[in-house]
Amino acid sequence: MKRHAFATLAWSLCGALTLGSCSVREGEPARASEPDLGAPVQFTFGTIAGGELSSDTTRGRTTALLFVTTYDLTSQGQAQLLRDVLSTHQPVANAAIVMMEPPNSAGLAQVWADAIGLKWPIAMASPTLLAGESQLGNIAGVPTLIVLDRRGRLIAKSEGALAREAIRDCLDRADKR
């Protein structure tokens, strides 16, 4: 009985910490915003595998960039849901994870991705991104999904967890541009 009480308390605390990290207010469903289309956004992040994730490496396909942290359960769930949606999405889209953590967390980021079966590029946030000064804008909470069209223009930005259909809608809008 004591184990059950401890497990319940641990999950409650974990849930409270997770909710505190989300940018969605209680009672408000997460919604993707549709910004004005303009010039393609420019970004460059080093990946933990030593490669590059940039506006140049993603151009040519719809791209889903998911901004997460390793310690947020909602981020983990959103990554798994995005993986599932992209597994059947046509045409094929790019996907990448951007960890909103300092570079010394790269090892933990790889363990996190391996644990949930992600094979996408994983980048650590740059100081410019963490300061909210990149062309991708301010990432105020995790998870945040940014969807770019084939030209690299920002089509949707959503803070908080999205449902399967909302993710599909963002990808479909980008595919039509």
C-alpha positions as CSV (number, residue, x, y, z in Angstrom):
1,M,0.0,0.0,0.0
2,K,2.9,2.4,0.8
3,R,4.4,1.8,-2.7
4,H,1.1,2.7,-4.3
5,A,0.8,5.9,-2.3
6,F,4.4,6.9,-3.2
7,A,3.9,6.2,-6.9
8,T,0.7,8.2,-6.9
9,L,2.5,11.1,-5.2
10,A,5.4,10.9,-7.6
11,W,3.1,10.9,-10.6
12,S,1.1,13.9,-9.1
13,L,4.3,15.8,-8.6
14,C,5.5,15.0,-12.1
15,G,2.2,16.1,-13.6
16,A,2.4,19.4,-11.6
17,L,5.9,20.0,-12.9
18,T,4.9,19.2,-16.4
19,L,1.8,21.5,-16.3
20,G,4.0,24.3,-15.0
21,S,6.3,24.0,-18.0
22,C,3.5,24.3,-20.6
23,S,2.3,27.6,-21.9
24,V,-1.3,26.6,-22.3
25,R,-3.6,28.0,-19.6
26,E,-6.0,25.7,-17.9
27,G,-9.3,25.3,-19.8
28,E,-7.8,26.6,-23.1
29,P,-7.1,24.1,-25.9
30,A,-3.8,24.5,-27.6
31,R,-4.3,26.2,-31.0
32,A,-1.9,26.7,-33.8
33,S,-1.5,30.3,-34.9
34,E,-1.2,31.1,-38.5
35,P,1.3,34.0,-39.0
36,D,1.5,36.2,-42.1
37,L,3.5,34.5,-44.8
38,G,6.7,36.4,-45.6
39,A,10.2,35.6,-46.4
40,P,11.7,32.2,-45.4
41,V,13.0,32.1,-41.9
42,Q,16.7,31.5,-41.4
43,F,18.0,29.3,-38.6
44,T,21.0,27.1,-38.0
45,F,21.5,24.6,-35.1
46,G,24.2,22.1,-34.6
47,T,22.9,18.5,-34.1
48,I,24.1,16.3,-31.3
49,A,25.3,13.9,-34.0
50,G,27.7,16.6,-35.3
51,G,25.6,17.6,-38.3
52,E,23.6,20.7,-39.1
53,L,19.9,21.5,-38.9
54,S,19.2,24.6,-40.8
55,S,16.8,26.4,-43.1
56,D,19.0,25.2,-45.9
57,T,19.0,21.5,-44.9
58,T,15.2,21.5,-44.5
59,R,14.1,23.5,-47.6
60,G,12.3,21.5,-50.2
61,R,9.9,19.7,-47.9
62,T,7.4,20.7,-45.3
63,T,9.2,20.7,-42.0
64,A,8.0,20.1,-38.4
65,L,10.3,21.5,-35.8
66,L,9.3,20.3,-32.3
67,F,10.8,22.3,-29.4
68,V,11.0,20.2,-26.2
69,T,12.8,19.5,-23.0
70,T,14.0,16.1,-21.7
71,Y,12.2,16.5,-18.4
72,D,8.7,17.4,-19.7
73,L,6.3,14.5,-20.1
74,T,4.0,16.5,-22.4
75,S,7.0,17.1,-24.7
76,Q,7.6,13.3,-24.8
77,G,3.9,12.6,-25.6
78,Q,3.9,15.3,-28.3
79,A,7.0,13.9,-29.9
80,Q,5.5,10.4,-30.1
81,L,2.2,11.8,-31.5
82,L,4.1,13.8,-34.1
83,R,6.1,10.7,-35.0
84,D,2.9,8.7,-35.5
85,V,1.3,11.5,-37.6
86,L,4.4,11.8,-39.8
87,S,4.6,8.1,-40.4
88,T,1.5,8.2,-42.6
89,H,1.7,11.8,-43.8
90,Q,2.0,12.2,-47.6
91,P,4.0,13.8,-49.0
92,V,6.9,12.9,-46.7
93,A,7.9,15.8,-44.4
94,N,11.0,16.6,-42.5
95,A,11.0,16.5,-38.7
96,A,13.5,17.5,-36.1
97,I,13.7,18.0,-32.4
98,V,15.2,21.2,-30.8
99,M,16.0,20.7,-27.2
100,M,15.4,23.9,-25.2
101,E,18.3,23.0,-22.8
102,P,22.0,23.9,-22.5
103,P,24.5,22.1,-24.7
104,N,25.8,20.0,-21.8
105,S,22.4,18.2,-21.9
106,A,23.2,16.7,-25.3
107,G,23.8,13.2,-23.9
108,L,20.5,13.2,-22.1
109,A,18.8,14.4,-25.2
110,Q,20.1,11.4,-27.1
111,V,18.9,9.0,-24.4
112,W,15.5,10.7,-24.4
113,A,15.2,10.3,-28.2
114,D,16.3,6.7,-28.1
115,A,13.9,5.9,-25.3
116,I,10.9,7.0,-27.4
117,G,12.2,5.7,-30.7
118,L,13.0,9.0,-32.6
119,K,15.4,8.9,-35.5
120,W,15.1,12.6,-36.4
121,P,17.9,15.1,-36.1
122,I,18.2,16.5,-32.6
123,A,19.6,19.9,-32.1
124,M,20.3,21.9,-28.9
125,A,18.9,25.4,-28.8
126,S,21.3,28.2,-29.6
127,P,21.8,31.2,-27.3
128,T,19.9,33.4,-29.8
129,L,16.9,31.0,-29.8
130,L,16.9,30.8,-26.0
131,A,16.9,34.6,-25.8
132,G,13.9,34.8,-28.2
133,E,15.9,36.7,-30.8
134,S,15.9,34.2,-33.7
135,Q,13.7,34.4,-36.7
136,L,11.7,31.5,-35.3
137,G,10.5,33.9,-32.6
138,N,10.2,33.4,-28.8
139,I,9.7,29.9,-27.7
140,A,7.8,30.6,-24.5
141,G,6.9,27.0,-23.5
142,V,7.3,23.4,-24.4
143,P,6.2,21.6,-26.4
144,T,6.1,24.1,-29.2
145,L,5.5,23.0,-32.8
146,I,6.7,25.1,-35.7
147,V,5.7,24.0,-39.2
148,L,7.5,25.5,-42.2
149,D,6.4,25.1,-45.9
150,R,8.7,23.8,-48.6
151,R,10.2,27.3,-49.1
152,G,11.0,27.6,-45.4
153,R,8.2,30.1,-44.6
154,L,6.6,29.8,-41.1
155,I,3.1,28.4,-41.6
156,A,2.1,27.5,-38.0
157,K,3.4,27.9,-34.5
158,S,1.7,26.2,-31.6
159,E,2.6,26.3,-28.0
160,G,1.3,23.4,-25.9
161,A,0.2,20.0,-26.9
162,L,-1.8,19.6,-30.1
163,A,-4.2,16.8,-31.0
164,R,-3.5,14.5,-33.9
165,E,-5.9,16.3,-36.2
166,A,-4.5,19.7,-35.4
167,I,-1.0,18.5,-36.3
168,R,-2.3,17.1,-39.6
169,D,-4.0,20.4,-40.3
170,C,-0.8,22.3,-39.8
171,L,1.1,20.0,-42.1
172,D,-1.6,20.0,-44.7
173,R,-1.7,23.9,-44.8
174,A,2.1,23.9,-45.3
175,D,1.9,21.3,-48.1
176,K,-0.6,23.5,-49.9
177,R,1.7,26.6,-50.0
